[in-house]
Amino acid sequence: MAEEGTPKITWKNVGMMLAGAAALIVLLASTDFEGAMKYVREMGLLPVLVSILSIHLGVFFYNLGWYQLLRRKLPFRDVFIIGWASLFVNLVVPAGSAPGEVLRAYLASKRGLDGGEALSSVIAHRIIMIVPFVVSVALGMSYALTGESPLTPAQTAVIIGLMAIAIIILVAVSRSERPLLALIEVIEKILKRELPEAKEAAVNYVKSFRELTSDKKTLASSMASSFLNWLFDMMPIFILFWAAGRGVSPLYVAFVYSISIIMILVPLGIPGNTGLREWVMVLLLTSTGIEEGLALAITLLASTVVVFLNELIFGFFMYLLALKMVGRVRG
């Protein structure tokens, strides 16, 4: 049984993953699979390996950004393993990025970091990581404004607006004890008992968050790492289109990348939204004039192989290593 604070990976997750695989099989059967395999053979193995390397570089900078926010209070090896483990959990537990963030805070606290500081560093890192993504959506909106995108400018603006509001609320709550203490008081009334430990944890969390966000140099270095993560994360789409002999606009790649990330983050019940994500990607690409065979090839390589399977397999070993590191699995 999983300890309290650790997201559970259940047989239900496995069953939903199989449902996603079934949706993927239906996609392969109903689209130009033969044409896709022709493009895959023409591209060869090298672009796929370079794309996988790009994703790993992206994850390296993702973890480096968190390490910088922690101000080196944990060894980078620990941060690297915990960060990869959290990505794995996000893929197999269909609840957006929340399970992985819970796991990060939990494992960091198990390695000796104060609980409030661990949680505040995770939330601060998540806010910083959202910034390049908002930039990506904004660039995608520029593509949408050309009239070639299946999303209207209004729809894209709504996405950006909702994200901006969420960031503002999260930052405001994280820098003041009052909203958190008010929420705890409501919970106390419902439960009809006092929760002094929860109030203390809220105060410690806000104090840690303020300290983190007051260090401008650390924030700047973490932000630089987040943009490098974004760049290397987006690069496989460029690489695979180039390998297929197609030049693409950076705005178009930003648009496709933004939609693919949204499809990973939105909790639809299927781990990693596998199957559903591929359907959306193929429809998105074909709607912008890409022939079906190439659209399917790019989707399978960039989304299924380079991101999902790569992060699932490597992340699984990092997840086991993380549990062993905190004494949950004995060698």
C-alpha positions as CSV (number, residue, x, y, z in Angstrom):
1,M,0.0,0.0,0.0
2,A,1.3,3.5,-0.8
3,E,2.2,5.7,2.0
4,E,0.2,8.8,2.7
5,G,1.4,11.6,0.4
6,T,2.3,9.3,-2.4
7,P,0.0,9.2,-5.5
8,K,-1.3,5.7,-6.0
9,I,-0.8,3.7,-9.3
10,T,-3.7,1.2,-9.4
11,W,-5.0,-1.4,-11.7
12,K,-7.6,1.1,-12.8
13,N,-4.8,3.2,-14.2
14,V,-3.6,0.1,-16.1
15,G,-7.1,-0.5,-17.4
16,M,-7.5,3.1,-18.6
17,M,-4.1,2.9,-20.3
18,L,-5.3,-0.2,-22.2
19,A,-8.4,1.8,-23.2
20,G,-6.1,4.5,-24.6
21,A,-4.1,1.9,-26.5
22,A,-7.4,0.7,-28.0
23,A,-8.2,4.2,-29.2
24,L,-4.7,4.4,-30.7
25,I,-5.3,1.1,-32.5
26,V,-8.6,2.4,-33.9
27,L,-6.7,5.5,-35.1
28,L,-4.1,3.4,-36.9
29,A,-6.8,1.3,-38.6
30,S,-8.8,4.3,-39.8
31,T,-6.0,6.5,-41.1
32,D,-3.2,6.2,-43.7
33,F,-1.0,3.9,-41.6
34,E,0.8,2.6,-44.7
35,G,1.7,6.1,-45.8
36,A,2.8,6.9,-42.2
37,M,5.2,3.9,-42.2
38,K,6.6,5.1,-45.6
39,Y,7.5,8.5,-44.0
40,V,8.9,6.8,-40.9
41,R,11.2,4.6,-43.1
42,E,12.3,7.7,-45.1
43,M,13.1,9.7,-41.9
44,G,15.2,6.8,-40.5
45,L,16.3,6.2,-36.9
46,L,18.7,9.1,-36.4
47,P,16.1,11.9,-36.2
48,V,14.2,9.9,-33.6
49,L,17.3,9.3,-31.5
50,V,18.2,13.0,-31.7
51,S,14.6,13.9,-30.7
52,I,14.8,11.6,-27.7
53,L,18.1,13.2,-26.7
54,S,16.4,16.6,-27.0
55,I,13.6,15.5,-24.7
56,H,16.1,14.3,-22.1
57,L,18.0,17.6,-22.3
58,G,14.6,19.3,-21.8
59,V,14.0,17.3,-18.6
60,F,17.5,18.0,-17.4
61,F,16.8,21.8,-17.6
62,Y,13.4,21.2,-16.0
63,N,15.0,19.6,-13.0
64,L,17.8,22.2,-13.0
65,G,15.2,24.9,-12.6
66,W,13.8,23.3,-9.5
67,Y,17.3,22.6,-8.2
68,Q,18.0,26.3,-8.5
69,L,14.9,27.3,-6.7
70,L,15.8,24.9,-3.9
71,R,19.1,26.8,-3.7
72,R,21.0,23.5,-3.7
73,K,19.5,22.3,-0.4
74,L,19.2,18.9,-2.0
75,P,21.8,17.2,-4.1
76,F,21.1,17.5,-7.9
77,R,21.1,13.7,-8.2
78,D,18.1,13.6,-5.8
79,V,16.4,16.4,-7.6
80,F,17.0,14.7,-11.0
81,I,15.6,11.3,-9.8
82,I,12.6,12.9,-8.0
83,G,11.8,15.1,-11.0
84,W,11.8,12.1,-13.4
85,A,9.7,10.1,-11.0
86,S,7.1,12.9,-10.9
87,L,6.9,12.9,-14.7
88,F,6.3,9.2,-14.7
89,V,3.5,9.5,-12.2
90,N,1.9,12.3,-14.2
91,L,1.8,9.9,-17.2
92,V,0.2,7.0,-15.4
93,V,-2.1,8.8,-13.0
94,P,-4.7,10.7,-15.1
95,A,-5.1,13.9,-13.0
96,G,-3.0,16.5,-14.9
97,S,0.2,17.5,-13.3
98,A,-1.1,17.3,-9.7
99,P,0.0,13.8,-8.7
100,G,3.6,14.4,-9.8
101,E,3.8,17.7,-7.9
102,V,2.5,15.9,-4.8
103,L,5.1,13.2,-5.2
104,R,7.9,15.8,-5.7
105,A,7.0,17.6,-2.5
106,Y,6.6,14.3,-0.6
107,L,9.9,12.8,-1.7
108,A,11.8,16.1,-1.2
109,S,10.5,16.2,2.4
110,K,11.5,12.6,2.9
111,R,15.1,13.6,1.8
112,G,15.2,16.1,4.7
113,L,13.7,19.3,3.3
114,D,11.1,21.1,5.4
115,G,7.6,20.3,4.2
116,G,6.5,23.9,3.7
117,E,9.7,24.7,1.8
118,A,9.3,21.6,-0.4
119,L,5.8,22.4,-1.3
120,S,6.5,26.1,-1.9
121,S,9.5,25.2,-4.2
122,V,7.3,22.9,-6.2
123,I,4.5,25.5,-6.7
124,A,7.0,28.3,-7.5
125,H,8.7,26.0,-10.0
126,R,5.3,25.1,-11.6
127,I,4.5,28.9,-11.9
128,I,7.9,29.5,-13.5
129,M,7.4,26.6,-15.9
130,I,4.1,28.0,-17.0
131,V,5.7,31.2,-18.3
132,P,7.3,29.7,-21.4
133,F,4.2,27.7,-22.0
134,V,2.1,30.9,-22.0
135,V,4.7,32.4,-24.5
136,S,4.2,29.3,-26.6
137,V,0.4,29.7,-26.6
138,A,0.9,33.4,-27.4
139,L,3.1,32.4,-30.4
140,G,0.5,29.9,-31.4
141,M,-2.1,32.6,-31.2
142,S,0.0,34.6,-33.7
143,Y,-0.3,31.6,-36.0
144,A,-4.1,31.5,-35.3
145,L,-4.4,35.1,-36.3
146,T,-3.3,34.2,-39.8
147,G,-6.6,32.4,-40.2
148,E,-4.9,29.0,-40.9
149,S,-5.5,27.5,-37.5
150,P,-8.5,25.4,-36.5
151,L,-8.7,27.4,-33.3
152,T,-10.1,30.9,-33.5
153,P,-8.2,33.8,-32.0
154,A,-11.0,34.1,-29.4
155,Q,-10.6,30.5,-28.3
156,T,-6.8,30.9,-28.0
157,A,-7.2,34.2,-26.1
158,V,-9.6,32.4,-23.6
159,I,-6.9,29.7,-23.0
160,I,-4.3,32.4,-22.3
161,G,-6.7,34.4,-20.1
162,L,-7.7,31.4,-18.0
163,M,-4.0,30.5,-17.5
164,A,-3.1,34.0,-16.5
165,I,-6.0,34.2,-14.0
166,A,-4.9,30.9,-12.5
167,I,-1.3,32.1,-12.1
168,I,-2.4,35.4,-10.5
169,I,-4.7,33.6,-8.0
170,L,-2.0,31.0,-7.1
171,V,0.7,33.7,-6.5
172,A,-1.7,35.8,-4.5
173,V,-2.7,32.9,-2.2
174,S,0.9,31.7,-1.9
175,R,2.1,35.1,-0.7
176,S,-0.5,35.7,2.1
177,E,-1.5,33.5,5.0
178,R,-5.0,35.0,5.2
179,P,-6.7,33.0,2.3
180,L,-5.2,29.7,3.5
181,L,-6.0,30.3,7.1
182,A,-9.6,31.3,6.2
183,L,-9.9,28.1,4.2
184,I,-8.6,26.0,7.1
185,E,-11.1,27.8,9.5
186,V,-13.9,26.7,7.1
187,I,-12.7,23.2,7.2
188,E,-12.4,23.3,11.0
189,K,-16.1,24.3,11.2
190,I,-17.1,21.5,8.9
191,L,-15.1,18.9,10.9
192,K,-16.0,20.6,14.2
193,R,-12.4,20.4,15.5
194,E,-9.3,22.6,15.4
195,L,-6.4,21.9,13.0
196,P,-3.4,23.7,14.5
197,E,-0.9,21.6,12.5
198,A,-2.6,22.6,9.2
199,K,-2.4,26.3,10.2
200,E,1.3,26.0,11.1
201,A,2.0,24.3,7.8
202,A,0.2,27.1,5.9
203,V,2.2,29.8,7.7
204,N,5.5,27.9,7.0
205,Y,4.5,27.4,3.3
206,V,3.8,31.1,2.8
207,K,7.0,32.1,4.5
208,S,9.0,29.7,2.3
209,F,7.3,30.9,-0.8
210,R,8.0,34.6,0.0
211,E,11.7,33.8,0.6
212,L,11.9,31.9,-2.8
213,T,10.2,34.6,-4.8
214,S,12.2,37.4,-3.2
215,D,15.5,36.0,-4.5
216,K,15.6,37.7,-8.0
217,K,18.9,36.1,-9.0
218,T,17.6,32.6,-8.3
219,L,14.3,33.3,-10.0
220,A,16.1,34.6,-13.1
221,S,18.4,31.5,-13.4
222,S,15.4,29.2,-12.8
223,M,13.4,31.1,-15.5
224,A,16.3,30.6,-18.0
225,S,16.3,26.9,-17.3
226,S,12.5,26.8,-17.9
227,F,12.9,28.4,-21.3
228,L,15.7,25.9,-22.2
229,N,13.4,23.1,-21.1
230,W,10.7,24.6,-23.4
231,L,13.1,24.9,-26.3
232,F,14.4,21.3,-26.2
233,D,10.9,20.0,-25.5
234,M,9.6,21.6,-28.6
235,M,12.6,20.7,-30.8
236,P,11.5,17.2,-31.8
237,I,8.6,18.6,-33.9
238,F,11.2,20.7,-35.9
239,I,13.6,17.8,-36.2
240,L,10.9,15.3,-37.5
241,F,9.4,17.8,-40.0
242,W,12.9,18.5,-41.2
243,A,13.7,14.8,-41.6
244,A,10.5,14.4,-43.6
245,G,11.8,17.2,-46.0
246,R,9.2,19.8,-44.8
247,G,10.0,23.3,-43.6
248,V,7.7,24.6,-41.0
249,S,7.1,28.0,-39.4
250,P,8.3,28.4,-35.7
251,L,4.8,29.8,-35.0
252,Y,3.2,26.7,-36.4
253,V,5.4,24.4,-34.2
254,A,4.6,26.6,-31.2
255,F,0.9,26.1,-32.0
256,V,1.2,22.3,-32.4
257,Y,3.3,22.0,-29.3
258,S,0.9,24.1,-27.2
259,I,-2.0,21.9,-28.1
260,S,-0.1,18.7,-27.4
261,I,0.9,19.9,-23.9
262,I,-2.7,20.9,-23.2
263,M,-3.8,17.4,-24.2
264,I,-1.3,16.0,-21.7
265,L,-2.3,18.3,-18.8
266,V,-6.1,18.0,-19.2
267,P,-7.2,15.0,-17.0
268,L,-9.6,13.0,-19.2
269,G,-9.3,9.7,-17.3
270,I,-6.7,8.0,-19.6
271,P,-3.0,8.0,-18.4
272,G,-1.1,10.5,-20.6
273,N,-4.3,10.8,-22.6
274,T,-2.7,8.2,-24.9
275,G,-4.9,7.5,-27.9
276,L,-7.0,10.6,-27.4
277,R,-3.9,12.8,-27.7
278,E,-2.9,11.1,-31.0
279,W,-6.4,11.6,-32.4
280,V,-6.3,15.3,-31.6
281,M,-2.8,15.7,-33.0
282,V,-3.6,14.0,-36.3
283,L,-6.8,16.0,-36.7
284,L,-4.9,19.2,-35.9
285,L,-2.2,18.5,-38.4
286,T,-4.5,17.4,-41.2
287,S,-6.7,20.4,-40.7
288,T,-3.7,22.7,-41.5
289,G,-3.0,21.0,-44.8
290,I,-0.6,18.2,-43.8
291,E,-1.4,15.0,-45.6
292,E,-2.7,12.2,-43.4
293,G,0.3,9.8,-43.7
294,L,2.8,12.5,-42.6
295,A,0.4,13.8,-39.9
296,L,0.2,10.2,-38.4
297,A,4.0,9.7,-38.7
298,I,4.8,12.9,-37.0
299,T,2.2,12.2,-34.3
300,L,3.4,8.6,-33.6
301,L,7.1,9.6,-33.5
302,A,6.9,13.0,-31.7
303,S,4.1,12.3,-29.3
304,T,3.9,8.5,-28.7
305,V,7.5,7.3,-29.1
306,V,9.7,10.3,-28.3
307,V,7.6,11.7,-25.4
308,F,5.2,9.1,-24.0
309,L,7.0,5.8,-24.3
310,N,10.4,7.4,-23.7
311,E,9.3,9.1,-20.5
312,L,7.2,6.1,-19.4
313,I,10.1,3.7,-19.7
314,F,12.9,5.9,-18.4
315,G,10.6,7.5,-15.8
316,F,9.5,4.0,-14.5
317,F,13.1,3.2,-13.5
318,M,13.6,6.6,-12.0
319,Y,10.3,6.1,-10.0
320,L,11.7,2.8,-8.6
321,L,15.0,4.5,-7.8
322,A,13.2,7.3,-6.0
323,L,11.2,4.9,-3.9
324,K,14.4,3.0,-3.0
325,M,16.1,6.3,-2.3
326,V,13.6,7.1,0.5
327,G,13.5,3.5,1.8
328,R,10.2,2.4,0.2
329,V,11.9,-0.3,-1.8
330,R,14.6,-2.4,-0.4
331,G,17.4,-3.6,-2.6
